[in-house]
Amino acid sequence: MTSANLDSVQALLIDLVGAGASENDAVEFDVTGKKELRDEARERAVEAEQVEPAWPARLLR
């Protein structure tokens, strides 16, 4: 089952148990547009590294 509305997940689980579900193997959370979000995060990380190198690189200077 998939729900895009996080606010409804608790009610959904309560309803499933109420309907007789006695086992749940896993609850997984994911995002839409993952590739675009990763691309943006990578770009921001590269920009940040150019402004302020990561701490291990600072120790080597």
C-alpha positions as CSV (number, residue, x, y, z in Angstrom):
1,M,0.0,0.0,0.0
2,T,1.3,3.5,-0.8
3,S,0.2,6.8,0.6
4,A,1.5,10.2,-0.4
5,N,-0.1,11.8,2.7
6,L,2.1,11.3,5.7
7,D,-0.6,12.8,8.0
8,S,-2.8,9.8,7.2
9,V,-0.3,7.0,7.9
10,Q,-1.2,6.6,11.5
11,A,-4.9,6.4,10.8
12,L,-4.1,4.0,7.9
13,L,-2.2,1.7,10.2
14,I,-4.9,1.8,12.9
15,D,-7.5,0.9,10.2
16,L,-5.4,-2.0,9.0
17,V,-5.1,-3.4,12.5
18,G,-8.8,-2.8,13.1
19,A,-9.5,-4.8,9.9
20,G,-7.6,-7.8,11.2
21,A,-4.0,-7.2,10.1
22,S,-1.8,-8.8,12.8
23,E,1.6,-8.5,11.1
24,N,3.5,-5.8,9.3
25,D,6.8,-6.7,7.7
26,A,8.0,-3.1,7.2
27,V,7.1,0.5,6.9
28,E,9.2,2.3,4.3
29,F,9.4,6.0,3.6
30,D,10.6,7.4,0.2
31,V,10.5,10.6,-1.7
32,T,9.4,11.4,-5.2
33,G,11.9,13.1,-7.5
34,K,14.8,11.3,-5.8
35,K,17.2,11.8,-8.7
36,E,16.6,15.5,-8.8
37,L,17.0,15.9,-5.0
38,R,20.3,13.9,-5.2
39,D,21.5,16.1,-8.0
40,E,20.7,19.2,-6.1
41,A,22.4,17.9,-2.9
42,R,25.5,17.0,-4.9
43,E,25.6,20.5,-6.4
44,R,25.2,22.1,-3.0
45,A,27.9,19.9,-1.5
46,V,30.4,20.8,-4.3
47,E,29.6,24.5,-3.9
48,A,30.0,24.3,-0.1
49,E,33.3,22.4,-0.5
50,Q,34.6,25.2,-2.7
51,V,33.7,27.8,-0.1
52,E,34.9,25.8,3.0
53,P,36.8,22.5,2.5
54,A,35.8,19.6,4.6
55,W,37.5,19.3,8.0
56,P,40.0,16.5,7.1
57,A,41.4,18.6,4.3
58,R,41.8,21.5,6.7
59,L,43.8,19.3,9.1
60,L,46.3,18.5,6.2
61,R,47.1,22.1,5.5
